[in-house]
Amino acid sequence: MALDSIGCTSNVVYIDRAKSKIYVANAGDSRCVMAKEGKAVEMSIDHKPESQTEIDRITKSGSVITEGRVDGNLNLTRSLGDLKYKHREHLTPEE
């Protein structure tokens, strides 16, 4: 397996105690959940090819979604790594 086809998902949580705020970022289908008063509160959204936002972003990049997978392979739309899917000359890094 080539190193450019290896990826992973992640969560990052930043707690700003001075402002009493919690910031959450995720890539892929790693979920962040917080307990509040005994109930689960979702803090992140999975990056899956069923979301219209993700469908639009993926098709703009020149890839296709086939049977729920990006280019018939990946079952999520964002990750760290998987570089072979990210070399698109016509897109900015943000895209």
VEXDREN-2710 file (C-alpha; in Angstrom, 1 decimal):
% VEXDREN-2710
k/r/px/py/pz
1/MET/0.0/0.0/0.0
2/ALA/1.4/3.4/-1.0
3/LEU/1.8/5.9/1.8
4/ASP/-0.3/8.5/-0.1
5/SER/-3.3/6.3/0.3
6/ILE/-3.2/6.0/4.1
7/GLY/-5.4/8.3/6.2
8/CYS/-7.0/8.7/9.6
9/THR/-9.8/10.6/11.3
10/SER/-9.5/12.8/14.3
11/ASN/-11.1/15.1/17.0
12/VAL/-9.6/18.1/18.5
13/VAL/-11.2/19.9/21.6
14/TYR/-10.1/23.2/23.0
15/ILE/-11.5/24.4/26.3
16/ASP/-11.3/28.2/26.9
17/ARG/-11.9/28.5/30.6
18/ALA/-11.6/32.3/30.6
19/LYS/-14.5/32.6/28.1
20/SER/-16.3/29.4/29.3
21/LYS/-16.3/28.1/25.7
22/ILE/-15.6/24.7/24.2
23/TYR/-14.4/24.5/20.5
24/VAL/-14.5/21.2/18.7
25/ALA/-13.1/20.3/15.3
26/ASN/-13.2/16.9/13.6
27/ALA/-12.1/15.2/10.4
28/GLY/-13.9/12.2/9.0
29/ASP/-16.3/10.1/11.1
30/SER/-14.7/10.5/14.5
31/ARG/-17.4/11.7/16.7
32/CYS/-17.2/14.1/19.7
33/VAL/-19.9/13.8/22.3
34/MET/-20.3/15.6/25.6
35/ALA/-22.4/14.6/28.6
36/LYS/-24.7/17.4/29.9
37/GLU/-27.1/16.7/32.8
38/GLY/-26.8/13.0/32.0
39/LYS/-27.6/13.3/28.3
40/ALA/-25.4/13.0/25.3
41/VAL/-24.8/16.2/23.3
42/GLU/-23.4/15.8/19.8
43/MET/-20.5/18.2/19.3
44/SER/-19.4/17.2/15.8
45/ILE/-20.8/16.2/12.4
46/ASP/-19.6/13.2/10.5
47/HIS/-18.1/13.9/7.1
48/LYS/-19.9/11.4/5.0
49/PRO/-20.8/11.3/1.3
50/GLU/-24.5/11.5/2.0
51/SER/-24.3/15.2/3.0
52/GLN/-25.2/17.6/0.2
53/THR/-22.4/20.0/1.3
54/GLU/-19.9/17.2/1.0
55/ILE/-21.3/15.9/-2.3
56/ASP/-20.9/19.4/-3.8
57/ARG/-17.3/19.7/-2.4
58/ILE/-16.3/16.3/-3.7
59/THR/-17.8/16.7/-7.2
60/LYS/-16.2/20.1/-7.5
61/SER/-12.8/18.5/-6.8
62/GLY/-13.3/16.2/-9.8
63/SER/-14.1/13.1/-7.8
64/VAL/-17.3/11.0/-7.9
65/ILE/-19.4/9.3/-5.3
66/THR/-20.3/5.7/-6.2
67/GLU/-22.3/3.5/-3.9
68/GLY/-21.7/5.8/-1.0
69/ARG/-18.0/6.0/-1.5
70/VAL/-15.6/8.7/-2.8
71/ASP/-14.1/7.4/-6.0
72/GLY/-15.6/4.0/-5.1
73/ASN/-13.2/3.7/-2.2
74/LEU/-13.4/6.0/0.8
75/ASN/-16.6/5.9/2.9
76/LEU/-15.9/9.4/4.4
77/THR/-15.2/12.7/2.8
78/ARG/-12.6/14.3/5.0
79/SER/-9.5/12.9/6.7
80/LEU/-5.9/13.5/7.6
81/GLY/-3.7/11.9/5.0
82/ASP/-5.2/10.1/2.0
83/LEU/-3.1/12.5/-0.1
84/LYS/-3.8/10.8/-3.4
85/TYR/-7.3/12.3/-3.2
86/LYS/-6.0/15.8/-2.4
87/HIS/-3.7/16.6/-5.3
88/ARG/-6.0/18.9/-7.3
89/GLU/-4.2/21.7/-9.1
90/HIS/-7.4/23.7/-9.7
91/LEU/-8.4/23.9/-6.0
92/THR/-7.0/26.0/-3.2
93/PRO/-6.1/24.2/0.1
94/GLU/-9.3/25.4/1.7
95/GLU/-11.4/23.7/-1.1
END
